[in-house]
Amino acid sequence: MWPSVREAFGQFKVGTEGKFKYMYCDVNGYVTTAVGNLLKNASEAKKLNWHISGAATTASPDQIEEAFNKVQEHYQELKRKGERLTDASKYRSTTNLRLTDAELMRIVFEKLRKFDAGWKISLGSAWETFPADAQLAILGISWKMGVPLKVKQDKRALYNAIIKRDFVTAAKESHFSGASRRRKWKNQALEFMFINAATVDSVQKTLKRLNQPDQNINALVQGDKFALAFFSAGLAQSAVTGGAIGVLAGWLAGLVPAKVIWPRKISLSDKGSLQVEIMPLHPPGEEREF
């Protein structure tokens, strides 16, 4: 993955999952921690470096198993009372075990590396050329769904669009059901990322044309919607002069595969004008930092 994807991933996933140093249960009763990291059983919880809150003491295997069981019991208690099951903060005082910041980040990026490796296998060398926003979206989807095969099984249209590098279709197929504010935010973020990826791919094609010898800007802007949009926006003022090619190329060159554009979205309107939108870094009412 591009370095910029790794840097942006924490911010994105904290927005979608939250960040918790303690164990809690998700809506289905599965014990979870960190940034939506599932713990299938107490044995998996024991693989993590837990410490006692307010002390420098490392938790023992027995203490970790006891905490894991307490969290499961608390979920059943909340369910019996009819309380909201999506509020992880209800587990804050259930146990006194906590992850350090360093351990939390290790857990997150270890999982991220596994998904990155999985998509490298599925897409081969093409994965390394995917625009950063596409990689960010795809890795975020894997965080929810699992390995590429699982995405293929459960969201075949999305998987096929990814394989074909059809990011416009991927943007349409990336939405997940749900009406919560967080779900709407997640869907908007994925759409922005895939549209950005489509924009970057189109811009790269334009740049290849600009780099051809004896390129004529009049011919270029008539045949390339991105060149035309930038030209119409006044970014290349000298019209038919050779200098216009250089000005136009300079602006287009800012949209490169290695850079994450999100939370902005750069696209073209139906009328061919350049559009830039921006979305919040967090779901409404949830200010979180990784």
matplotlib code that plots the C-alpha trace (Angstrom):
import matplotlib.pyplot as plt

x = [0.0, 1.1, 2.6, -0.2, -2.8, -1.2, -1.1, -4.8, -6.1, -6.1, -8.1, -10.6, -11.2, -11.5, -14.3, -16.0, -15.3, -14.2, -11.0, -11.2, -8.4, -10.7, -12.8, -16.4, -19.1, -20.3, -24.1, -24.0, -22.2, -18.7, -15.9, -14.0, -11.3, -9.0, -10.5, -13.2, -10.7, -12.7, -11.5, -13.0, -12.2, -10.2, -7.1, -7.0, -7.4, -4.4, -2.2, -2.5, -0.4, -2.9, -2.0, -3.9, -5.4, -3.6, -0.6, 2.4, 1.4, 0.9, -2.2, -1.9, -3.5, -6.1, -6.9, -7.4, -9.7, -11.7, -12.1, -13.1, -15.9, -17.0, -17.5, -19.6, -21.7, -22.2, -23.5, -26.1, -27.1, -27.5, -29.5, -31.9, -32.5, -33.2, -30.4, -28.7, -26.1, -24.0, -22.6, -19.1, -18.7, -21.1, -18.1, -15.6, -15.9, -16.6, -12.9, -9.7, -7.7, -6.4, -4.2, -1.4, -1.4, 1.5, -0.2, -3.4, -1.6, 0.4, -2.9, -4.4, -1.5, -0.8, -4.3, -3.9, -0.8, -2.6, -5.4, -2.8, -1.1, -4.4, -5.2, -1.7, -2.4, -5.8, -4.7, -1.1, 1.2, -1.9, -2.6, 0.5, -0.6, -4.1, -4.7, -4.3, -7.9, -8.9, -6.6, -7.9, -11.5, -10.8, -8.8, -11.6, -14.1, -11.9, -11.8, -15.6, -15.9, -12.7, -10.3, -10.8, -12.6, -15.2, -15.8, -16.2, -18.7, -20.8, -20.5, -19.8, -20.6, -18.2, -15.5, -15.8, -15.6, -12.4, -10.9, -11.8, -10.4, -13.8, -13.9, -17.0, -19.0, -17.2, -18.4, -22.0, -21.6, -19.7, -22.7, -23.8, -27.3, -28.2, -29.7, -27.5, -25.4, -22.2, -23.4, -24.2, -20.8, -19.1, -20.9, -20.2, -16.5, -16.2, -18.0, -15.6, -12.6, -13.6, -14.6, -11.3, -9.6, -11.5, -10.5, -6.8, -6.8, -8.4, -5.9, -3.0, -4.3, -4.5, -0.9, 0.3, -1.3, 0.2, 3.7, 3.4, 5.7, 4.0, 0.8, -1.7, -3.7, -6.8, -7.0, -6.3, -9.1, -11.6, -10.9, -10.2, -12.8, -10.3, -8.1, -11.1, -12.4, -9.0, -8.7, -12.2, -11.6, -8.9, -5.9, -4.4, -4.8, -2.6, -5.0, -3.1, 0.4, 2.8, 3.0, -0.6, 0.4, 2.9, 0.5, -2.2, 0.2, 1.3, -2.2, -3.1, 0.2, -1.1, -3.6, -1.2, -1.8, 0.4, -1.6, -4.8, -7.4, -10.1, -11.9, -12.1, -13.8, -12.6, -14.8, -16.5, -20.1, -22.4, -21.7, -17.9, -17.0, -14.5, -16.1, -14.4, -16.4, -15.3, -16.8, -16.3, -13.4, -15.8, -19.4, -21.6, -21.3, -18.3, -15.0, -12.3, -8.6, -6.4]
y = [0.0, 3.6, 5.2, 7.9, 5.1, 3.8, 7.4, 8.0, 4.6, 5.3, 8.5, 6.8, 3.7, 5.6, 7.5, 4.2, 2.1, 4.3, 3.6, 1.7, 0.5, -1.9, -5.0, -4.5, -6.4, -5.3, -5.3, -9.1, -9.9, -10.5, -9.3, -6.6, -4.1, -1.3, -0.2, -2.8, -5.7, -8.9, -11.3, -14.7, -16.2, -15.6, -17.3, -14.5, -11.9, -13.4, -12.8, -9.0, -7.0, -5.9, -4.0, -3.1, 0.4, 2.9, 0.5, -0.6, -4.2, -6.5, -8.6, -12.4, -14.9, -15.7, -12.0, -11.6, -14.7, -13.4, -10.0, -11.6, -13.5, -10.5, -8.5, -11.4, -11.5, -7.7, -8.0, -10.5, -8.2, -5.2, -7.3, -8.5, -4.9, -3.8, -1.3, 0.0, -2.6, -0.3, 1.9, 0.5, 3.0, 0.9, -1.5, 1.1, 0.0, -3.7, -4.6, -2.7, -4.1, -1.6, -1.6, 0.9, 3.3, 1.5, -1.9, -0.6, 0.8, -2.5, -4.4, -2.1, -2.1, -5.8, -6.4, -3.8, -5.5, -8.8, -7.3, -5.5, -8.8, -10.4, -7.8, -8.1, -11.8, -11.2, -8.3, -9.0, -6.1, -4.0, -3.5, -1.4, 1.0, 1.5, 5.2, 5.7, 6.5, 3.2, 1.3, 3.1, 2.3, -1.4, -1.9, -0.3, -2.6, -5.6, -4.4, -4.9, -7.9, -9.8, -11.2, -10.6, -13.9, -12.9, -9.6, -11.6, -13.9, -11.2, -8.2, -9.7, -6.6, -4.5, -7.1, -7.3, -3.5, -3.6, -6.3, -4.4, -1.1, 0.4, 2.8, 4.6, 1.4, 0.5, 3.8, 2.8, -0.7, 0.2, 1.2, -0.9, -1.0, 1.0, 4.4, 5.4, 8.6, 6.6, 4.2, 7.2, 8.7, 5.4, 5.1, 8.7, 8.2, 5.1, 6.8, 9.8, 7.5, 5.5, 8.7, 10.2, 7.0, 7.3, 10.9, 10.1, 7.4, 9.7, 12.5, 10.1, 9.3, 13.0, 13.5, 10.8, 12.6, 15.9, 14.3, 13.3, 15.4, 18.2, 18.1, 20.7, 22.1, 22.9, 19.3, 18.1, 20.1, 19.1, 15.4, 15.1, 16.1, 16.6, 18.8, 20.8, 21.2, 22.5, 24.7, 26.1, 26.9, 29.3, 27.2, 27.4, 31.0, 31.2, 29.3, 28.3, 29.0, 26.2, 27.4, 26.3, 22.7, 23.2, 25.1, 22.4, 19.6, 21.2, 21.3, 17.8, 16.5, 17.3, 14.4, 11.5, 7.8, 8.0, 10.7, 10.3, 13.0, 12.1, 13.7, 15.8, 14.5, 15.8, 15.0, 16.5, 17.6, 16.5, 19.8, 19.2, 21.7, 20.7, 20.0, 19.8, 18.6, 18.0, 15.8, 15.7, 13.6, 12.1, 11.0, 13.9, 14.4, 12.1, 13.9, 11.2, 11.2, 8.2]
z = [0.0, -0.4, 2.7, 2.6, 2.9, 6.1, 7.5, 6.6, 7.7, 11.4, 11.0, 8.7, 10.8, 14.1, 12.4, 11.4, 14.4, 17.3, 19.3, 22.6, 24.9, 26.7, 25.7, 24.7, 22.8, 19.4, 18.6, 18.0, 21.2, 19.9, 22.2, 20.4, 21.2, 19.7, 16.4, 15.7, 16.2, 16.9, 19.6, 18.8, 22.2, 25.4, 23.8, 21.2, 23.9, 25.7, 22.7, 23.3, 25.8, 28.5, 31.6, 34.8, 34.6, 36.7, 37.2, 35.4, 36.0, 33.0, 33.2, 33.7, 31.4, 34.1, 34.5, 30.8, 30.6, 33.6, 31.9, 28.6, 30.4, 32.3, 29.1, 27.6, 30.8, 30.7, 27.1, 28.2, 31.1, 28.8, 26.4, 29.1, 30.2, 26.7, 26.6, 23.5, 22.4, 20.1, 22.9, 23.7, 26.5, 28.6, 29.1, 30.3, 34.0, 33.3, 33.7, 34.6, 31.7, 29.2, 26.0, 25.7, 22.8, 21.3, 21.6, 20.1, 17.1, 16.7, 16.6, 14.0, 11.6, 11.9, 10.7, 8.0, 6.7, 6.4, 4.3, 2.2, 1.5, 0.6, -2.0, -3.4, -4.0, -5.6, -7.8, -8.4, -9.3, -10.2, -6.5, -6.1, -8.9, -7.5, -6.5, -2.8, -2.3, -3.9, -1.6, 1.4, 0.5, -0.3, 2.9, 4.9, 3.3, 4.1, 7.7, 7.8, 5.6, 5.7, 3.1, -0.7, -1.1, 1.4, -0.4, -3.6, -2.0, -0.3, -2.7, -6.1, -8.1, -5.9, -6.2, -10.0, -10.2, -8.2, -10.3, -13.5, -12.0, -12.6, -9.7, -10.7, -10.5, -7.2, -5.7, -6.5, -5.2, -2.0, 0.1, 3.0, 4.4, 7.5, 8.4, 11.4, 11.2, 11.3, 8.5, 6.3, 7.0, 6.2, 2.9, 1.9, 2.7, 0.6, -2.3, -2.1, -2.1, -5.2, -7.1, -6.3, -7.6, -10.8, -11.1, -10.5, -13.1, -15.7, -14.9, -15.3, -18.8, -19.6, -18.4, -20.7, -23.6, -22.4, -22.5, -26.1, -28.4, -30.4, -28.3, -29.4, -26.5, -28.7, -29.8, -26.2, -24.5, -27.1, -26.6, -22.8, -20.3, -17.5, -19.6, -20.7, -17.1, -15.9, -18.9, -18.5, -14.8, -15.9, -14.8, -18.3, -19.4, -22.4, -24.7, -27.8, -26.6, -25.8, -22.2, -21.6, -21.8, -19.0, -16.8, -17.3, -16.7, -13.5, -12.0, -13.2, -11.7, -8.2, -8.5, -8.3, -7.3, -4.2, -2.4, -0.5, -1.5, 1.0, 2.9, -0.3, -3.4, -6.8, -9.8, -12.8, -13.0, -15.8, -17.4, -17.4, -14.6, -11.9, -8.5, -5.1, -2.1, 1.5, 4.2, 8.0, 9.3, 11.8, 11.9, 13.1, 16.9, 17.2, 17.4, 17.7, 17.2, 16.5]

ax = plt.figure().add_subplot(projection="3d")
ax.plot(x, y, z, "-o")
ax.set_aspect("equal")
plt.show()
